[in-house]
Amino acid sequence: MTAALETFPAPPPQSIDAPEAILSTATVTELDALESESIHVFREVAAEFERPVILFSGGKDSIVMLHLARKAFAPAGVPFSLLHVDTGHNFPEVLAYRDQTVATLGLRLEVASVEEYIADGRVRERSDGTRNPLQTIPLLDAINGHRFDAVFGGGRRDEERARAKERIFSLRDEFGQWDPRNQRPELWSLYNGKHRPGEHVRVFPLSNWTELDVWHYIEREQIPLPSIYYAHERDVFERDGMLLAVGPYSQPRDGETVGTRIVRYRTVGDMSCTGAVASTASSAAEVVVEVAASELTERGATRADDRVSEAAMEDRKREGYF
């Protein structure tokens, strides 16, 4: 036993007069700290819950979230299923990316279809044609049907004032509803996942990230995204200060002129209410420069469904939406 121990020599002594010899030369960056926190959250959920699921739409935040989940459990696979609430009005580039990712990584994808809910009368089509607000019932039914007790979402506090109120672990009652006054303290990165039967917890690993952090991370990690996030030519028309794409779910009204512009998308969602921005940024590095100079969040600049009222997002969150 002694001989075996002697094969591991003791480290050389370090002088207290040379503190630089004691300190590590490694520097922890802000991105490293954010990554570490998110990975910690994924591992906490895996330890505390029985049936977690990751919301995955093929949007940049859900892509980064899945990348972090893969890091959290490498070299093993991701121990969670994926869930997408498909409005039926999603961008085809994003759906193609979603399906390719699921196939490549060998993951299980559950799809809750808003189209099916409209077809059988469980929800009604809105007069304005937008479907983002119709996602709540299919989402809650999918959570209850699959008995998911923890649901990962890509929400960030910098996106919108209602999301700024969220904790990383956000308790939802047996009806899937959120009470902003019933939030648990999260001191010293301690998370309380306790919940009664029928309740579940929404988990936001990217809560403390900003849009700029996400893009810095995409650039650093070289994470591929749907092409729609980078500059491309698209036929668009302007409405309420947004550039909406011409398509089967968004058509110009009288007086709205269609033109071909070089644009990209900062966020992706229902085609009928998600606008593009004029941009020539064709790489993650160029997007970082562009986002750093922006004074509007991506939702504030390009999501019509958040402009219905100042409390639009909070109202939907109280009903069970993310």
C-alpha positions in Angstrom: 0.0 0.0 0.0 2.9 2.4 0.9 4.7 1.6 -2.4 1.5 2.4 -4.4 1.1 5.8 -2.6 4.7 6.7 -3.3 4.1 6.6 -7.1 2.2 9.9 -6.8 4.8 12.5 -5.8 3.7 15.4 -3.6 3.4 18.8 -5.4 6.4 21.2 -4.9 6.0 23.6 -2.0 4.9 27.2 -2.9 6.1 30.3 -1.2 3.6 32.6 0.5 5.8 35.4 -0.9 4.7 34.5 -4.4 0.8 34.5 -4.5 0.8 34.4 -8.3 2.2 30.8 -8.0 -0.9 29.8 -6.0 -3.6 31.5 -8.0 -4.8 29.6 -11.1 -4.0 31.2 -14.4 -7.5 30.3 -15.6 -10.0 33.1 -16.0 -13.7 32.6 -15.5 -15.6 34.7 -18.0 -19.2 35.9 -17.6 -20.2 33.4 -20.2 -18.5 30.6 -18.3 -20.4 31.6 -15.1 -23.7 31.7 -17.0 -23.0 28.3 -18.6 -22.1 26.8 -15.2 -25.3 28.2 -13.6 -27.5 26.7 -16.4 -25.8 23.3 -16.3 -26.3 23.3 -12.5 -30.0 24.0 -13.0 -30.3 21.0 -15.5 -28.6 18.7 -13.1 -30.7 19.9 -10.1 -33.9 19.2 -12.1 -32.6 15.7 -13.1 -32.1 15.0 -9.4 -35.4 16.4 -8.1 -38.0 15.5 -10.7 -39.3 12.3 -12.3 -40.5 13.4 -15.8 -38.9 16.7 -17.0 -39.3 17.9 -20.6 -37.5 20.6 -22.6 -39.6 22.9 -24.7 -37.9 22.9 -28.1 -39.2 25.0 -31.0 -36.0 25.3 -33.1 -35.6 28.9 -32.0 -32.2 30.2 -30.8 -33.0 30.1 -27.1 -34.3 26.6 -27.1 -31.3 25.6 -29.3 -28.9 27.1 -26.7 -30.9 25.4 -23.9 -30.5 22.0 -25.6 -26.8 22.6 -26.1 -26.4 23.3 -22.4 -28.4 20.1 -21.5 -26.1 18.0 -23.7 -23.1 19.5 -21.9 -24.7 18.9 -18.5 -25.0 15.1 -19.1 -22.1 14.4 -21.5 -20.9 11.8 -22.4 -24.4 10.4 -21.7 -27.3 11.6 -23.8 -29.9 14.1 -22.7 -32.3 12.3 -20.3 -35.3 14.4 -21.2 -37.9 14.4 -24.0 -38.5 17.5 -26.1 -41.9 19.2 -26.5 -43.0 21.6 -29.2 -46.3 23.4 -29.3 -46.7 23.8 -33.0 -49.0 26.7 -34.1 -49.2 25.5 -37.7 -47.9 28.9 -38.7 -44.2 28.2 -38.0 -41.4 29.1 -40.4 -40.5 26.1 -42.5 -36.8 26.7 -42.0 -37.3 26.4 -38.2 -39.4 23.2 -38.4 -36.8 21.6 -40.7 -34.0 22.5 -38.2 -36.1 21.0 -35.4 -36.7 17.7 -37.1 -33.1 17.4 -38.3 -31.8 18.1 -34.7 -34.2 15.5 -33.2 -33.1 12.9 -35.8 -29.4 13.6 -35.5 -29.4 13.4 -31.7 -31.8 10.5 -31.4 -34.2 12.4 -29.1 -37.9 11.9 -28.5 -40.1 14.8 -29.6 -43.7 15.3 -28.5 -45.7 17.8 -30.7 -48.8 19.5 -29.4 -50.6 20.8 -32.5 -52.7 24.0 -32.3 -54.0 23.1 -35.8 -55.6 19.9 -34.4 -57.2 21.8 -31.5 -58.8 24.2 -34.0 -59.9 21.4 -36.3 -61.8 19.6 -33.5 -63.2 22.7 -31.9 -61.2 22.7 -28.6 -59.9 26.2 -29.4 -61.2 28.8 -31.8 -59.2 30.7 -34.5 -58.7 34.3 -33.7 -60.1 37.1 -35.9 -56.6 38.5 -36.3 -55.2 35.2 -37.5 -52.4 35.0 -34.9 -52.0 31.7 -33.1 -49.4 32.4 -30.4 -52.1 33.1 -27.8 -53.7 29.7 -28.7 -50.8 27.7 -27.5 -51.8 27.6 -23.8 -54.4 24.9 -23.9 -52.4 22.5 -26.1 -49.4 23.1 -23.8 -51.2 22.4 -20.6 -52.9 19.3 -22.1 -49.5 18.0 -23.2 -48.0 18.6 -19.7 -50.9 16.8 -18.0 -51.2 14.0 -20.6 -47.6 13.1 -20.3 -47.4 13.8 -16.6 -44.4 16.2 -17.0 -43.5 17.6 -13.6 -40.8 20.0 -14.7 -40.9 21.9 -18.0 -37.8 23.7 -19.2 -38.4 26.9 -21.1 -36.0 29.4 -22.8 -37.5 32.5 -21.2 -35.0 35.2 -20.2 -35.6 38.1 -17.8 -34.4 40.7 -20.2 -37.1 39.9 -22.8 -40.2 41.4 -21.2 -41.3 42.9 -17.9 -43.6 39.9 -17.0 -40.7 37.5 -17.6 -38.5 39.7 -15.4 -40.7 38.6 -12.4 -39.9 34.9 -12.9 -37.7 32.8 -10.6 -35.6 30.1 -12.2 -38.0 27.5 -10.6 -41.5 28.8 -11.2 -44.4 26.9 -9.6 -47.6 26.4 -11.5 -50.8 25.2 -9.8 -53.0 22.3 -10.8 -54.5 24.4 -13.5 -51.1 25.4 -14.9 -51.5 29.0 -13.8 -48.8 31.3 -12.5 -49.2 33.5 -9.5 -46.4 36.2 -9.5 -47.0 36.7 -5.7 -46.3 33.0 -5.0 -42.7 32.9 -5.9 -40.1 31.1 -3.9 -36.8 32.6 -2.8 -33.7 31.3 -4.5 -30.8 32.4 -2.3 -27.4 30.9 -2.8 -28.6 29.0 -5.9 -30.8 26.7 -3.8 -33.9 25.7 -5.8 -37.2 24.4 -4.3 -38.8 21.9 -6.6 -41.5 20.7 -4.1 -45.0 20.5 -5.6 -48.3 18.8 -4.9 -49.8 16.2 -7.2 -51.2 18.0 -10.3 -48.8 20.9 -10.0 -45.6 21.3 -12.0 -42.6 23.6 -12.1 -41.5 25.7 -15.1 -37.7 25.9 -15.2 -35.8 28.7 -16.9 -32.1 27.9 -17.2 -31.4 31.1 -19.3 -33.2 33.5 -16.8 -30.0 35.5 -16.2 -28.8 35.5 -19.8 -29.4 38.5 -22.1 -29.9 38.4 -25.9 -26.3 39.5 -26.3 -25.1 36.7 -24.0 -27.0 34.2 -26.1 -25.3 35.4 -29.3 -21.9 35.6 -27.7 -22.4 32.0 -26.6 -23.6 30.9 -30.1 -20.5 32.5 -31.5 -18.1 30.9 -29.0 -19.6 27.5 -29.1 -20.2 27.6 -32.9 -23.8 26.5 -32.5 -25.6 26.1 -35.9 -28.9 27.9 -36.2 -31.7 28.0 -38.8 -30.7 30.2 -41.7 -33.6 32.6 -40.9 -31.5 34.1 -38.1 -29.0 35.5 -40.6 -29.3 38.1 -43.4 -31.3 36.8 -46.4 -33.6 38.3 -49.1 -37.3 38.0 -48.3 -40.5 39.7 -49.6 -41.9 41.8 -46.8 -44.3 44.6 -46.0 -44.4 47.1 -43.2 -47.1 47.1 -40.5 -47.0 48.9 -37.2 -43.3 49.5 -37.6 -42.5 45.8 -38.3 -41.4 44.0 -41.4 -43.8 41.0 -41.9 -43.0 38.3 -44.4 -45.4 37.7 -47.3 -46.7 34.2 -46.9 -49.8 32.0 -46.5 -50.4 33.3 -43.0 -49.5 37.0 -43.4 -50.8 39.0 -46.4 -50.5 42.8 -47.0 -53.6 44.9 -46.5 -54.7 47.8 -48.7 -52.0 50.4 -48.8 -49.2 48.1 -47.6 -46.5 47.8 -50.2 -44.5 44.6 -50.7 -40.8 44.8 -51.4 -37.8 42.6 -51.4 -35.5 43.4 -48.5 -32.4 42.0 -46.9 -33.6 41.0 -43.4 -33.0 38.6 -40.6 -35.1 37.4 -37.6 -34.2 38.2 -34.0 -36.9 35.8 -32.7 -39.1 33.2 -34.4 -42.6 32.3 -33.7 -46.0 32.5 -35.4 -45.4 33.9 -38.9 -48.4 36.1 -38.7 -47.1 38.1 -35.8 -43.3 37.8 -35.9 -41.4 40.6 -37.7 -38.0 40.7 -39.3 -35.4 43.4 -39.0 -33.4 45.0 -41.8 -29.9 43.6 -41.4 -26.8 42.5 -43.3 -25.5 40.4 -40.4 -24.5 37.1 -42.0 -22.6 35.5 -39.1 -22.9 35.2 -35.3 -20.0 37.7 -34.8 -21.9 40.3 -37.0 -25.1 39.7 -35.1 -23.3 40.3 -31.8 -22.2 43.8 -33.0 -25.7 44.5 -34.2 -27.4 43.4 -31.0 -24.9 45.3 -28.8 -26.1 48.5 -30.5 -29.8 47.8 -30.3 -32.0 49.6 -27.7 -35.0 47.3 -28.0 -35.3 43.7 -26.9 -36.1 41.2 -29.7 -39.7 40.7 -28.5 -40.3 44.4 -28.2 -39.0 45.0 -31.7 -40.6 42.1 -33.6 -43.5 40.5 -31.8 -46.9 41.9 -32.5 -48.6 39.6 -29.9 -46.8 41.4 -27.1 -48.1 44.8 -28.2 -51.8 44.1 -27.6 -51.5 45.7 -24.2 -48.8 46.5 -21.6 -49.9 43.4 -19.6 -50.3 41.1 -22.6 -47.5 38.7 -21.7 -48.4 38.6 -18.0 -52.0 37.9 -18.8 -51.0 34.9 -20.9 -48.5 33.7 -18.3 -51.2 33.8 -15.6 -53.3 31.5 -17.9 -50.5 29.0 -18.3 -48.4 30.3 -21.2 -44.7 30.7 -20.9 
